[in-house]
Amino acid sequence: MLLCWSSNKYIFMKKSYLIKDDFIAMRLDRWIKRNISDIPQALIEKNIRRSNIKVNNKKERSSYKLKENDVVVLYNFTFLSKKHKKKSEIYIPSKKDLSFSSNIFLENNENFAVINKPAGVAVQSGTKSKKNIIDIIRKAKEFEGYQPYTVHRIDKETTGVLIIAKNRKYAQLFTTLFRLRKIKKMYLGLIFGELDNKEGKLEDILFHYEGEKKILSKAITYYEVIDSNKGYSLLSLTPYTGRKHQLRKQLSIRGCPIIGDNKYTIYDKKVKKGNKLMLHAYKISFIVNNIKYNFSAKIPKDFESVIKKMYLKNAL
């Protein structure tokens, strides 16, 4: 609604927004940044103090958790352009992308989907990779009328099970389950060398940089040797923590890097540089609404081929 008073040339703007179920429990300030404009927090607080932002005609704090059918009203609010923020490019999937996407679904219901992610496709778009699962899935028939939400990630070259939420409620639910370690993941990894014990725990302090700041994080992974032969081993790996490149880093630290890892490994005559990463997210399990879900993703053919080449047995 737009009202004008010519006497003082003051323009009063009022815009109302009805909150749908996809934004239930989202903070008011985060809703504004996501749906209106990515403005500084200080400006949001200033407009709230001046009663330029109300919920159901009442002044609420920026931390107010939105409810279904709430009405957010913005009075004479300063809308800032998002031009200053670099907009990420959306990948437009090809017909080939969409045809293969229908073959990767392990589960597809009204709240979430589980897929067997192929190698070489990132989960989300990045500076080095435009092609990504989320943009492909968004256009797939299985997601018609739904918005895909990432709740966890696996590396671009890693294959296997990946959960994608179909609404914000389940995105929050899965995020919470991962944070509370209520979701169990198991990977298969083919490595150079042999670990000292047939099963055990890998525990390390890993680091990464945020700008010039060095960040230290504790990483814990449980492992079991499925088979080993002539300097190669097939492992089952169950990460307890979820650090970036955790499995790859922990195994490399022990002199047993994952085969095909261009970042943390060396190469020999049998497995040359350029081979795909031999790391596969094999199983995932969790409980939602008292229903236990277990999903397993078929091992890629090239992974099976290397296992056979090494004369290893996959007992799973």
C-alpha positions as CSV (number, residue, x, y, z in Angstrom):
1,M,0.0,0.0,0.0
2,L,1.3,3.4,-0.9
3,L,0.0,6.6,0.6
4,C,1.1,10.2,-0.3
5,W,0.7,13.5,1.4
6,S,1.4,16.4,-1.0
7,S,1.4,19.0,1.8
8,N,4.8,17.8,3.1
9,K,5.8,15.7,0.2
10,Y,6.2,12.7,2.6
11,I,5.6,9.3,1.2
12,F,4.5,6.6,3.6
13,M,5.1,3.0,2.5
14,K,3.5,0.0,4.0
15,K,4.2,-3.6,2.9
16,S,2.7,-6.7,4.5
17,Y,4.0,-10.3,4.3
18,L,2.1,-13.4,5.4
19,I,4.4,-16.0,6.9
20,K,4.0,-19.5,5.4
21,D,4.9,-22.8,7.1
22,D,8.3,-22.9,5.4
23,F,9.5,-20.0,7.6
24,I,8.1,-21.2,11.0
25,A,10.5,-20.7,13.8
26,M,12.9,-18.5,11.7
27,R,14.1,-15.4,13.5
28,L,12.6,-12.1,12.4
29,D,15.9,-10.6,11.5
30,R,17.0,-13.6,9.5
31,W,13.7,-13.7,7.6
32,I,14.2,-10.0,6.6
33,K,17.8,-10.7,5.4
34,R,16.7,-13.7,3.4
35,N,13.4,-12.3,1.9
36,I,13.7,-8.6,1.9
37,S,17.3,-7.3,1.8
38,D,20.6,-8.4,3.1
39,I,21.0,-5.3,5.3
40,P,23.2,-4.8,8.4
41,Q,21.9,-6.0,11.7
42,A,22.2,-2.5,13.1
43,L,19.8,-1.1,10.6
44,I,17.2,-3.8,11.3
45,E,17.4,-3.0,15.1
46,K,17.1,0.7,14.3
47,N,13.9,0.1,12.3
48,I,12.4,-2.1,15.0
49,R,13.0,0.6,17.6
50,R,11.3,3.1,15.4
51,S,8.3,0.8,14.9
52,N,9.0,0.5,11.2
53,I,9.0,-3.3,11.6
54,K,6.1,-5.0,13.3
55,V,4.6,-8.5,13.6
56,N,0.8,-8.7,13.8
57,N,0.8,-4.9,14.4
58,K,3.1,-5.4,17.5
59,K,6.7,-4.4,18.0
60,E,8.8,-7.6,18.4
61,R,12.5,-8.2,19.0
62,S,14.8,-9.1,16.2
63,S,15.1,-12.6,17.8
64,Y,11.3,-13.2,17.6
65,K,10.6,-16.6,16.2
66,L,8.0,-16.4,13.4
67,K,4.8,-18.4,13.5
68,E,2.6,-19.7,10.7
69,N,0.2,-16.9,9.5
70,D,2.1,-14.2,11.3
71,V,1.9,-10.9,9.3
72,V,5.2,-9.0,9.1
73,V,4.5,-5.3,8.3
74,L,7.2,-2.9,7.1
75,Y,6.5,0.8,7.5
76,N,8.6,3.3,5.6
77,F,11.3,0.7,5.6
78,T,14.5,1.5,3.8
79,F,14.9,-1.2,1.2
80,L,18.5,-1.7,0.1
81,S,19.6,-3.2,-3.1
82,K,21.5,-6.5,-3.0
83,K,23.7,-5.3,-5.8
84,H,26.6,-5.1,-3.4
85,K,26.4,-8.8,-2.8
86,K,27.7,-11.0,-5.5
87,K,24.9,-13.1,-6.7
88,S,25.8,-16.8,-7.2
89,E,25.1,-18.1,-10.6
90,I,22.4,-20.8,-10.9
91,Y,23.5,-23.8,-13.0
92,I,21.0,-24.7,-15.7
93,P,20.9,-28.5,-15.9
94,S,21.0,-30.1,-19.4
95,K,18.7,-32.8,-20.5
96,K,21.4,-35.3,-19.8
97,D,21.7,-34.0,-16.2
98,L,17.9,-34.4,-15.7
99,S,17.8,-37.9,-17.2
100,F,20.5,-39.2,-14.9
101,S,19.0,-37.5,-11.9
102,S,15.9,-39.7,-11.9
103,N,18.2,-42.8,-11.4
104,I,19.9,-41.6,-8.3
105,F,17.0,-41.4,-5.9
106,L,17.0,-43.9,-3.0
107,E,14.0,-42.2,-1.3
108,N,11.6,-39.5,-2.3
109,N,8.7,-38.3,-0.1
110,E,7.0,-35.0,0.7
111,N,9.6,-34.0,3.3
112,F,12.9,-35.2,2.1
113,A,14.8,-37.2,-0.5
114,V,17.9,-39.4,-0.3
115,I,20.1,-39.7,-3.4
116,N,23.2,-41.6,-4.5
117,K,25.4,-38.7,-5.5
118,P,27.7,-39.4,-8.5
119,A,31.4,-38.4,-8.5
120,G,32.5,-35.1,-10.0
121,V,29.4,-33.1,-9.1
122,A,29.5,-30.7,-6.2
123,V,26.6,-30.5,-3.7
124,Q,26.4,-26.7,-4.1
125,S,27.7,-24.2,-6.6
126,G,31.1,-22.7,-5.9
127,T,33.8,-20.5,-7.4
128,K,35.5,-23.6,-9.0
129,S,32.3,-25.6,-9.8
130,K,29.1,-24.3,-11.3
131,K,27.5,-27.7,-11.9
132,N,25.9,-28.9,-8.7
133,I,23.4,-31.4,-7.3
134,I,21.1,-28.8,-5.8
135,D,20.5,-26.9,-9.0
136,I,20.0,-30.1,-10.9
137,I,17.6,-31.5,-8.4
138,R,15.6,-28.3,-8.3
139,K,14.6,-28.9,-11.9
140,A,14.0,-32.6,-11.6
141,K,10.4,-33.9,-11.6
142,E,10.8,-35.4,-8.2
143,F,11.2,-31.9,-6.8
144,E,8.4,-30.2,-8.7
145,G,6.7,-27.8,-6.3
146,Y,9.4,-28.2,-3.7
147,Q,12.5,-26.3,-2.7
148,P,15.7,-28.3,-2.1
149,Y,17.6,-27.6,1.1
150,T,21.1,-28.9,1.9
151,V,21.4,-30.4,5.4
152,H,24.9,-31.8,5.0
153,R,27.6,-32.2,2.3
154,I,30.0,-34.7,0.9
155,D,33.0,-33.7,-1.2
156,K,32.7,-33.2,-5.0
157,E,34.6,-36.3,-5.8
158,T,33.0,-38.5,-3.1
159,T,30.0,-40.6,-4.1
160,G,27.1,-42.0,-2.1
161,V,24.2,-41.2,0.2
162,L,23.1,-37.6,0.5
163,I,20.0,-36.2,2.3
164,I,18.1,-33.3,0.7
165,A,15.3,-31.7,2.6
166,K,12.1,-30.5,0.8
167,N,11.0,-27.8,3.2
168,R,12.6,-25.6,5.9
169,K,11.0,-27.5,8.7
170,Y,12.8,-30.8,7.8
171,A,16.0,-28.8,6.9
172,Q,16.0,-27.6,10.5
173,L,15.2,-31.1,11.8
174,F,18.0,-32.8,9.9
175,T,20.5,-30.0,10.8
176,T,19.6,-30.5,14.5
177,L,20.0,-34.3,14.2
178,F,23.4,-33.9,12.6
179,R,24.5,-31.5,15.3
180,L,23.3,-33.9,18.0
181,R,25.1,-36.7,16.2
182,K,21.8,-38.6,15.8
183,I,22.5,-39.4,12.2
184,K,25.0,-42.2,11.6
185,K,27.1,-42.3,8.4
186,M,29.3,-45.1,7.2
187,Y,31.8,-44.8,4.3
188,L,33.9,-47.2,2.3
189,G,37.4,-46.1,1.7
190,L,40.2,-47.8,-0.4
191,I,43.6,-46.8,0.9
192,F,47.3,-47.2,0.2
193,G,49.0,-49.3,3.0
194,E,47.7,-51.0,6.1
195,L,46.6,-49.6,9.5
196,D,48.2,-51.0,12.7
197,N,45.0,-52.6,14.0
198,K,42.0,-54.3,12.4
199,E,39.7,-51.8,14.0
200,G,40.0,-48.7,16.2
201,K,39.6,-45.0,16.5
202,L,41.4,-42.2,14.6
203,E,41.6,-39.1,16.7
204,D,43.4,-35.9,15.6
205,I,43.5,-32.2,15.8
206,L,42.9,-30.9,12.3
207,F,43.3,-27.3,11.2
208,H,42.1,-25.0,8.5
209,Y,42.3,-21.3,7.8
210,E,39.6,-18.6,7.8
211,G,41.5,-15.8,6.2
212,E,44.7,-15.6,8.1
213,K,43.2,-17.2,11.3
214,K,44.2,-20.8,11.9
215,I,41.2,-22.8,13.3
216,L,41.9,-26.0,15.2
217,S,39.2,-28.8,15.4
218,K,39.1,-32.2,17.0
219,A,38.3,-35.0,14.6
220,I,37.2,-38.5,15.5
221,T,36.6,-41.5,13.2
222,Y,36.0,-45.1,13.9
223,Y,37.3,-47.6,11.4
224,E,37.3,-51.3,10.6
225,V,39.5,-53.1,8.1
226,I,37.3,-55.1,5.7
227,D,40.2,-56.6,3.8
228,S,43.8,-55.9,3.0
229,N,46.3,-57.2,0.4
230,K,49.8,-56.3,-0.8
231,G,49.8,-52.8,0.6
232,Y,46.2,-51.9,0.0
233,S,43.2,-51.9,2.4
234,L,39.5,-51.6,2.1
235,L,38.0,-49.9,5.2
236,S,34.6,-49.0,6.7
237,L,34.8,-45.6,8.2
238,T,32.3,-44.1,10.6
239,P,33.0,-40.4,11.3
240,Y,31.9,-39.2,14.8
241,T,32.7,-35.6,14.0
242,G,32.2,-33.8,10.7
243,R,35.2,-31.8,9.7
244,K,36.1,-30.7,6.2
245,H,38.0,-33.5,4.4
246,Q,38.2,-35.3,7.7
247,L,38.6,-38.9,6.5
248,R,41.0,-37.9,3.8
249,K,43.2,-35.9,6.2
250,Q,43.2,-38.5,9.0
251,L,44.2,-41.3,6.7
252,S,46.9,-39.2,5.0
253,I,48.4,-38.3,8.4
254,R,48.9,-42.0,9.0
255,G,50.6,-42.5,5.7
256,C,47.6,-44.4,4.3
257,P,45.9,-41.9,1.9
258,I,42.8,-42.7,0.0
259,I,43.4,-43.9,-3.5
260,G,42.5,-41.3,-6.1
261,D,42.8,-38.4,-3.8
262,N,44.6,-35.7,-5.8
263,K,45.0,-33.5,-2.7
264,Y,46.3,-35.8,-0.1
265,T,47.8,-38.9,-1.9
266,I,50.7,-40.2,-3.9
267,Y,50.4,-42.5,-6.9
268,D,51.8,-45.9,-8.1
269,K,51.7,-47.9,-11.3
270,K,48.4,-49.7,-10.5
271,V,46.5,-46.6,-9.6
272,K,47.6,-43.6,-11.6
273,K,46.8,-39.9,-11.1
274,G,43.4,-39.1,-12.6
275,N,41.5,-42.1,-11.1
276,K,38.4,-41.2,-9.2
277,L,38.5,-40.8,-5.4
278,M,37.9,-44.2,-3.8
279,L,35.7,-42.9,-1.0
280,H,32.0,-43.8,-1.0
281,A,29.3,-42.7,1.5
282,Y,27.8,-46.2,1.7
283,K,25.2,-46.1,4.5
284,I,23.2,-43.5,6.5
285,S,20.6,-44.1,9.3
286,F,18.4,-41.9,11.4
287,I,15.1,-41.8,13.3
288,V,12.4,-39.3,12.4
289,N,8.9,-39.3,14.0
290,N,9.7,-42.7,15.6
291,I,10.4,-44.2,12.2
292,K,13.9,-45.7,11.7
293,Y,15.4,-45.1,8.2
294,N,18.3,-47.0,6.8
295,F,19.7,-46.3,3.3
296,S,22.6,-47.7,1.4
297,A,24.0,-46.6,-1.9
298,K,25.3,-49.0,-4.5
299,I,29.1,-48.9,-4.9
300,P,30.1,-47.3,-8.3
301,K,31.4,-49.6,-10.9
302,D,34.8,-48.0,-11.1
303,F,35.2,-48.4,-7.3
304,E,34.3,-52.1,-7.6
305,S,36.7,-52.5,-10.5
306,V,39.7,-51.1,-8.4
307,I,38.7,-53.4,-5.5
308,K,38.9,-56.4,-7.8
309,K,42.2,-55.2,-9.3
310,M,43.7,-55.1,-5.8
311,Y,42.3,-58.7,-5.1
312,L,40.4,-57.4,-2.1
313,K,37.1,-58.8,-0.8
314,N,34.2,-56.6,0.0
315,A,32.4,-58.4,2.8
316,L,29.6,-55.9,3.1
